[in-house]
Amino acid sequence: MTTRKALIALLSLLLITIAFPMKTSAQNPLTPQERRGKQIYFRGESPSATNIVALIGENSLEIPGNGLPCAGCHGVSGRGKPEGDVDPSNVSWEALLKSSQIVGTRKRTQPYSVTSLETAITRGLDPSGNKLAVAMPRYQMTKQDLQDLIVYMRRLGTDRDQGIYDDKIVIGTAIPTTGKLAEMGQVIKQTINAAIDDVNFNGGIYNRRLELKFVETGSDASATAASIAHFIQDENVFAMVDLFLAGAEKEIMPLLAEREVPLVGPFTLLAKVDTPINRQVFYLLPGIAEQARALVSFAAKRVEGNTQRPRIAAIYLRSDLNSSVLEGVKLQCQKEGLSAPQVYEYQEGSFDAAQALQKLKQSDPSAIFFIGTGSDLTLFMSAADMVGWYPQILVPGVLAGADIVNARSGFDGKLFLTFPSVPEDITAEGQKQLQALSEKYKLPPKHMAAQVAAYAGVKILIEGLKRAGIAPNREALIQALEGLKQYQTGLTPLISYSPTRRIGAMGGYVVSIDLKQKRMVVNGWVSIE
């Protein structure tokens, strides 16, 4: 190498070192700029919401950047993921600094500098002036986005998220330990412990054991969020599973997004899916609003002796949770081409069944969607029975109350509930696994629905970790979970996720009440996809 060439190479390396000072800690947190660059590398989306465009081929076909993110070809570590005839180059920092590298039939003889890397990304030329492979897009993005991307690329292959060690992965969860939910919380804890211990007994995940850590939920939503925030930081939590989220969705969801901590299988009645989507949270089952939508869809397609479209009214007890149910009912009515429901609204402790009956009966609805307490529903059906009026009653199962099977006989064949899962979901293999786990770890024979949900949540997390590979990080886990399609847990409906879907099973089981035999009859799963 000539003195001039050696000097140029040395200056290039010096420029890179100055621009991106070395860090030695494998778990050193990303800087804000590195986090922005990471989003661009993995998702092809600018944190500033400006457009990123990928140009493909000689004709410069334009594709949105999120359709061709860097990680799609170069992988989590930057070392490339060969697929078909395409063999992506190694863009790990170590490889970029090499003064000589053979890529396909081309040979690069100079190391990359900041300037030449910008040229490669935007114009498709390497430092030696070679054209990059035709499959390599040229990206149009702002100068700031380009700088952020290059800053993050220096961390490729060494960006290890907190909670990932050579011999273990730290998983966290939060459960109630006091109050009326304490017993169920204890059962959930025992189930998760058993499921994790069983994974470790069988070798862990690629020879890493799972270390499970617990934190108590707080006395209110704010206290719970604060407790979890400290827990994630202090215990170096990589991901969470089966977190007891009920009542604290508004506080905890933004926290998980901010800390970029994946959560699988939260316990909640409200599957809160925001726009833009919170990428960290993966619900297994539909929330109460999705179940309500399934019930409306069922009613819209049900024909009772004629082809008239149903007219739905709603009785609504005002609360934050119930408001999400009412919005779900309105949304599905719109989707099904039904008129907006007439709504009778009341506050807790002030339900007047006769008044509700008089107001709603005037419009002669064919179905009443009841969004209140089980005792208020009983009062309403008694008032309707007194005047001989028996419309269909639609109600989420969690709101129905046990006394619904004792409704007046005029409502026989008119009562429809919805649930996120039913016992029939449990396959023979799922039952075998659950029974073996229960016997091996002495699980208590109570709160079985909670046990099933907790075990299913762990199974989904484990599947995601396996698919994330031997060098997992949070982004790899999220992408692995997004790739689950019709996944059979053996305990739940089939689970599917995608980059735009965060509820594993979208819909609900519709169940009718046989008042003569006082039993529930499963009508089947109703999808709202």
C-alpha positions in Angstrom: 0.0 0.0 0.0 1.4 3.5 -0.9 2.0 6.1 1.8 -0.9 8.1 0.4 -3.3 5.2 0.4 -2.2 4.2 3.9 -2.8 7.8 5.1 -6.3 7.8 3.6 -7.2 4.5 5.2 -5.9 5.8 8.6 -7.9 9.0 8.3 -11.0 7.1 7.4 -10.6 4.9 10.5 -9.9 8.0 12.6 -13.0 9.7 11.3 -15.2 6.7 12.1 -13.7 6.5 15.6 -14.3 10.2 16.3 -17.8 10.0 15.0 -18.6 6.8 16.9 -16.6 6.6 20.1 -16.0 3.0 21.3 -18.1 1.5 24.0 -17.1 -1.6 25.8 -20.2 -2.6 27.8 -22.3 -5.2 26.0 -25.4 -4.0 27.9 -24.6 -0.3 27.5 -28.0 1.4 26.8 -28.5 2.9 23.4 -28.3 6.7 23.2 -31.4 8.6 21.8 -29.6 8.9 18.4 -28.9 5.2 18.4 -32.5 4.4 19.3 -33.7 6.5 16.4 -31.2 4.7 14.1 -32.3 1.3 15.4 -35.9 2.1 14.4 -34.8 3.0 10.8 -32.6 -0.1 10.5 -35.2 -2.6 11.7 -38.4 -0.9 10.5 -37.5 1.4 7.7 -39.5 4.1 9.4 -38.3 7.6 10.5 -38.9 8.5 14.2 -39.7 12.0 12.9 -42.4 10.6 10.6 -40.7 11.8 7.5 -40.8 9.6 4.5 -38.1 7.0 3.8 -38.2 5.6 0.3 -36.3 2.6 -1.1 -35.4 2.7 -4.8 -35.0 -0.7 -6.5 -33.4 -1.7 -9.8 -32.2 0.2 -12.8 -35.7 1.8 -13.1 -35.6 3.0 -9.5 -38.9 1.5 -8.6 -40.1 3.4 -5.4 -41.1 1.3 -2.4 -41.9 2.7 1.1 -38.9 2.1 3.4 -40.9 0.0 5.8 -41.4 -2.5 3.0 -37.6 -3.0 2.7 -36.0 -2.3 6.0 -32.3 -3.0 6.3 -32.8 -5.8 8.8 -35.0 -7.6 6.4 -31.9 -8.7 4.4 -29.0 -8.0 6.7 -30.5 -9.4 9.8 -30.3 -8.5 13.5 -26.5 -8.7 13.6 -25.9 -7.2 10.2 -24.2 -10.3 8.9 -26.8 -11.0 6.3 -29.5 -13.6 5.8 -29.1 -15.4 2.4 -32.4 -16.1 0.7 -32.7 -17.7 -2.7 -30.2 -16.1 -5.1 -29.7 -13.1 -2.9 -26.7 -13.2 -0.5 -26.7 -9.9 1.4 -23.3 -8.4 2.3 -22.0 -8.3 5.9 -22.7 -4.8 7.2 -21.5 -5.4 10.8 -19.1 -2.7 11.9 -16.2 -5.2 12.0 -16.8 -6.0 8.3 -17.2 -2.4 7.2 -13.8 -1.5 8.7 -12.0 -4.2 6.8 -9.8 -2.8 4.0 -10.6 -5.8 1.8 -13.8 -7.8 1.4 -15.1 -10.0 -1.4 -18.9 -9.5 -2.0 -20.2 -11.9 -4.6 -18.0 -11.3 -7.7 -16.8 -7.9 -6.6 -13.9 -6.9 -4.4 -13.9 -3.9 -2.2 -10.4 -2.7 -1.5 -11.0 0.2 0.8 -12.6 0.4 4.3 -15.8 2.4 4.7 -15.8 5.9 6.1 -18.8 7.9 7.1 -19.0 9.6 3.8 -18.6 6.4 1.7 -21.2 4.6 3.9 -23.7 7.4 3.2 -22.9 7.0 -0.5 -23.5 3.3 -0.3 -26.9 3.8 1.4 -28.1 6.5 -0.9 -26.4 5.9 -4.2 -25.5 2.2 -4.1 -21.8 2.5 -4.5 -19.1 1.0 -2.3 -15.8 2.8 -1.4 -14.1 1.3 -4.4 -16.7 2.6 -6.7 -18.3 -0.7 -7.4 -22.0 -0.9 -7.8 -23.7 -2.7 -5.0 -25.8 -5.8 -5.8 -29.0 -5.0 -7.8 -31.1 -6.3 -4.9 -29.6 -3.6 -2.6 -32.0 -0.6 -2.5 -30.9 3.0 -2.6 -32.6 4.9 0.2 -33.9 8.4 0.2 -34.1 9.9 3.7 -33.3 13.1 5.6 -29.7 13.9 6.5 -30.6 13.4 10.2 -32.2 10.0 9.6 -29.1 9.0 7.6 -26.8 10.1 10.4 -28.9 8.3 13.0 -28.9 5.1 10.9 -25.1 5.1 10.6 -24.6 5.7 14.3 -26.7 2.7 15.1 -25.0 0.5 12.6 -21.9 0.8 14.7 -23.7 -1.2 17.3 -24.8 -4.1 15.0 -23.8 -7.4 16.5 -22.9 -5.9 19.9 -26.3 -4.3 20.7 -27.3 -6.5 23.6 -30.5 -5.5 25.4 -30.7 -5.5 29.1 -31.6 -8.8 30.7 -29.7 -10.9 28.1 -26.7 -12.7 29.5 -24.5 -15.5 28.2 -26.2 -18.0 30.5 -29.7 -16.5 31.2 -32.6 -14.3 30.1 -34.4 -12.3 32.7 -38.2 -12.4 32.4 -40.5 -10.4 34.6 -44.2 -10.3 35.6 -46.5 -8.4 38.0 -49.3 -9.9 40.0 -51.7 -8.8 42.8 -50.8 -10.1 46.3 -53.4 -8.3 48.4 -57.1 -7.8 48.1 -59.8 -9.9 46.4 -57.5 -10.9 43.5 -54.6 -12.1 45.7 -55.6 -15.8 45.6 -55.8 -15.7 41.8 -52.5 -13.8 41.6 -50.9 -16.5 43.7 -52.2 -19.2 41.4 -50.9 -17.3 38.3 -47.5 -16.9 40.0 -47.3 -20.7 40.7 -48.3 -21.5 37.1 -45.8 -19.2 35.5 -43.1 -20.5 37.9 -43.9 -24.0 36.9 -43.9 -23.3 33.2 -40.6 -21.5 33.4 -39.0 -24.2 35.6 -40.1 -26.8 33.1 -38.4 -24.9 30.3 -35.2 -24.7 32.3 -35.4 -28.4 33.2 -35.4 -29.2 29.5 -32.3 -27.0 28.7 -33.7 -23.5 28.6 -33.5 -21.5 25.4 -30.3 -22.3 23.5 -28.6 -23.1 26.7 -29.8 -20.0 28.4 -32.0 -20.5 31.4 -34.9 -18.2 32.1 -34.7 -16.3 35.3 -38.2 -15.3 36.4 -38.7 -12.2 38.7 -41.9 -10.9 40.2 -43.2 -7.6 41.4 -46.4 -6.8 43.2 -49.1 -4.6 41.6 -49.7 -1.4 43.5 -52.8 0.0 45.3 -53.8 1.9 42.2 -52.9 2.3 38.5 -50.3 5.0 39.1 -48.6 3.0 41.9 -48.6 -0.1 39.7 -46.9 1.8 36.8 -44.3 3.3 39.2 -43.6 -0.1 40.7 -43.1 -1.7 37.3 -40.9 1.1 36.0 -38.5 0.6 38.9 -38.7 -3.2 38.6 -37.8 -3.1 34.9 -34.8 -0.9 35.5 -33.6 -2.4 38.8 -34.0 -6.1 37.8 -32.7 -5.7 34.2 -35.9 -7.2 32.8 -35.7 -8.2 29.1 -39.3 -9.0 28.6 -42.5 -9.6 30.6 -45.2 -12.2 30.5 -48.7 -12.6 31.9 -48.5 -9.2 33.6 -51.6 -8.3 35.5 -52.6 -5.2 33.6 -56.3 -4.9 34.5 -57.2 -1.3 35.4 -53.8 0.1 34.6 -53.7 -0.1 30.8 -53.4 3.7 30.3 -50.5 4.0 32.6 -48.5 0.8 31.8 -48.8 0.7 28.0 -46.9 3.9 27.4 -44.3 2.8 29.9 -43.6 -0.4 28.0 -43.4 1.5 24.7 -40.9 4.0 26.2 -38.7 1.3 27.8 -39.1 -0.9 24.7 -40.0 -4.0 26.9 -42.0 -6.7 25.1 -45.0 -8.1 27.0 -46.8 -11.3 26.1 -50.2 -12.3 27.4 -51.2 -9.5 29.7 -54.2 -10.2 32.0 -56.7 -7.6 31.2 -60.3 -7.1 30.1 -59.3 -4.3 27.8 -57.1 -5.2 24.8 -55.9 -1.6 24.2 -54.6 -1.3 20.6 -53.5 2.2 19.9 -52.7 4.0 16.6 -49.8 4.0 15.9 -49.6 0.5 17.3 -47.7 -0.3 20.5 -45.3 -2.8 19.1 -44.3 -4.1 22.5 -47.6 -5.6 23.7 -49.0 -8.9 22.4 -52.4 -9.9 23.7 -53.4 -13.6 23.5 -57.2 -13.2 23.6 -59.7 -10.6 22.6 -60.7 -8.0 25.1 -64.2 -7.2 26.2 -64.7 -4.7 23.3 -63.6 -7.3 20.7 -66.0 -9.8 22.2 -68.8 -7.3 22.0 -68.1 -6.7 18.3 -68.2 -10.5 17.7 -71.6 -10.6 19.4 -72.9 -7.8 17.2 -71.6 -9.5 14.1 -73.4 -12.7 15.2 -76.6 -10.9 15.7 -76.3 -9.1 12.3 -76.1 -12.5 10.5 -78.7 -14.3 12.5 -82.1 -14.6 10.8 -85.2 -15.4 12.9 -88.0 -16.2 10.4 -87.3 -13.2 8.2 -84.5 -11.4 6.5 -84.9 -8.0 8.3 -81.7 -6.6 9.6 -81.6 -6.5 13.4 -82.2 -3.2 15.3 -79.9 -3.1 18.3 -80.4 -0.9 21.3 -78.0 -0.7 24.3 -78.3 -0.3 28.0 -75.1 1.3 29.3 -73.7 1.7 32.8 -71.3 4.5 32.6 -67.6 3.5 33.3 -64.3 3.6 31.6 -64.3 -0.1 30.8 -67.9 -0.1 29.7 -67.3 2.9 27.4 -64.9 0.7 25.4 -67.6 -2.0 25.1 -70.1 0.6 23.8 -67.7 2.0 21.3 -67.1 -1.6 20.1 -70.8 -2.1 19.7 -71.1 1.1 17.7 -68.1 0.3 15.5 -69.4 -3.2 14.6 -72.9 -1.9 13.9 -71.4 0.5 11.4 -69.3 -2.3 9.9 -72.3 -4.5 9.6 -74.4 -1.8 8.0 -76.7 -1.6 11.0 -78.2 1.7 12.3 -76.5 3.2 15.3 -77.8 1.7 18.5 -80.2 3.7 20.7 -78.5 4.0 24.1 -80.1 4.1 27.5 -77.4 5.4 29.8 -77.3 5.3 33.6 -74.9 5.6 36.6 -74.0 3.0 39.1 -76.7 2.5 41.7 -79.4 4.4 39.7 -80.7 1.8 37.3 -84.5 2.1 36.7 -85.5 -1.0 34.9 -89.1 0.2 34.2 -87.8 3.5 32.7 -85.2 1.7 30.5 -87.9 -0.7 29.3 -90.3 2.2 28.4 -87.7 4.2 26.6 -86.3 1.3 24.5 -89.5 -0.5 23.8 -90.8 2.4 21.8 -88.3 1.9 19.1 -89.0 -1.9 19.1 -85.4 -3.2 18.8 -84.9 -6.8 18.0 -81.9 -7.0 20.4 -80.7 -5.3 23.5 -77.0 -5.1 24.1 -76.6 -5.0 27.9 -73.5 -3.3 29.3 -74.0 -3.2 33.0 -74.1 -5.4 36.1 -75.6 -8.9 36.3 -78.1 -7.8 38.9 -79.3 -4.9 36.7 -79.7 -7.3 33.8 -81.9 -9.5 36.0 -84.0 -6.5 36.9 -84.4 -5.5 33.3 -85.5 -9.0 32.2 -88.0 -9.2 35.0 -89.5 -5.9 34.0 -89.7 -7.1 30.3 -91.3 -10.4 31.4 -94.1 -8.5 33.2 -95.1 -6.9 29.9 -94.5 -9.9 27.8 -91.6 -8.5 25.8 -88.7 -10.8 25.0 -86.1 -9.2 22.7 -82.8 -10.9 22.2 -80.3 -10.1 25.0 -76.7 -9.7 24.0 -74.1 -9.4 26.8 -70.4 -10.0 27.3 -70.0 -13.1 29.4 -67.9 -11.4 32.1 -70.8 -9.0 32.7 -73.7 -11.5 32.7 -73.7 -12.8 36.2 -74.3 -16.4 37.3 -78.1 -15.8 37.8 -78.6 -15.5 34.0 -79.4 -19.2 33.7 -82.5 -18.6 36.0 -84.0 -16.0 33.6 -87.7 -16.1 32.8 -88.7 -18.8 30.3 -89.8 -16.3 27.7 -86.1 -15.5 27.1 -85.3 -19.2 26.2 -83.3 -19.1 23.0 -83.0 -15.3 23.3 -79.9 -15.0 25.5 -76.5 -14.7 23.9 -73.2 -14.3 25.7 -69.7 -14.0 24.4 -66.4 -15.3 25.8 -62.7 -15.1 24.7 -62.2 -18.8 25.0 -64.1 -22.0 25.9 -63.1 -25.4 27.3 -63.3 -26.9 23.9 -60.2 -24.8 22.9 -58.1 -27.2 25.0 -56.8 -30.0 22.7 -55.9 -33.5 23.9 -52.2 -32.6 23.7 -52.8 -29.3 25.5 -54.7 -31.1 28.3 -51.9 -33.6 28.5 -49.3 -30.9 28.9 -51.3 -29.0 31.4 -52.0 -32.0 33.5 -48.3 -33.1 33.5 -47.3 -29.6 34.5 -49.9 -29.5 37.3 -48.8 -32.9 38.7 -45.1 -32.3 38.5 -45.3 -28.9 40.2 -48.3 -29.5 42.5 -50.5 -26.7 41.0 -53.7 -26.1 43.0 -57.0 -27.2 41.4 -58.6 -23.7 41.3 -58.7 -20.6 39.1 -58.3 -22.9 36.1 -59.1 -20.3 33.5 -56.3 -18.1 34.9 -53.9 -21.1 34.9 -54.7 -21.9 31.3 -54.2 -18.3 30.2 -50.9 -18.0 32.2 -49.5 -21.2 30.7 -50.5 -20.2 27.2 -48.8 -16.8 27.7 -45.5 -18.5 28.7 -45.8 -20.9 25.7 -46.1 -18.0 23.3 -43.2 -16.2 24.8 -41.0 -19.3 24.6 -42.0 -19.9 21.0 -41.0 -16.3 20.2 -37.6 -16.6 22.0 -36.9 -19.8 20.1 -37.7 -18.1 16.8 -35.6 -15.1 17.8 -32.5 -17.3 17.5 -29.3 -17.8 19.5 -28.5 -14.1 19.8 -31.9 -12.6 20.8 -32.7 -9.0 21.3 -36.0 -7.3 21.8 -36.5 -6.4 18.2 -35.8 -10.0 17.1 -38.3 -11.2 19.7 -41.0 -8.8 18.4 -40.4 -9.7 14.8 -40.5 -13.4 15.7 -43.9 -12.9 17.5 -45.2 -10.9 14.5 -44.4 -14.0 12.4 -46.7 -16.3 14.3 -49.6 -17.5 12.1 -52.4 -19.8 13.3 -50.1 -20.9 16.1 -51.6 -23.8 18.2 -51.0 -23.4 21.9 -53.3 -26.3 22.6 -55.1 -24.1 25.2 -56.6 -21.2 23.3 -58.0 -20.4 19.9 -55.4 -20.3 17.2 -53.0 -17.3 17.7 -51.9 -15.0 14.9 -49.9 -11.8 15.0 -48.5 -9.4 12.3 -46.8 -6.0 12.2 -50.3 -4.5 12.3 -52.0 -7.0 14.6 -51.5 -7.4 18.3 -54.5 -9.5 19.4 -53.8 -13.1 18.9 -57.4 -14.2 18.5 -59.7 -11.6 17.0 -63.3 -12.3 17.8 -65.2 -14.3 20.4 -67.2 -17.4 21.1 -70.9 -16.9 21.1 -72.8 -18.9 23.7 -76.5 -19.3 24.1 -78.4 -20.1 27.3 -80.7 -23.2 27.4 -83.0 -22.1 30.1 -84.9 -25.5 30.3 -81.7 -27.4 31.1 -79.9 -24.4 32.7 -76.8 -24.8 30.6 -74.7 -22.9 28.1 -74.4 -24.0 24.5 -71.4 -22.9 22.4 -72.6 -21.6 19.0 -69.1 -21.2 17.7 -66.3 -18.7 17.1 -67.2 -15.4 15.4 -64.2 -13.7 13.8 -64.1 -9.9 13.4 -60.9 -9.7 11.3 
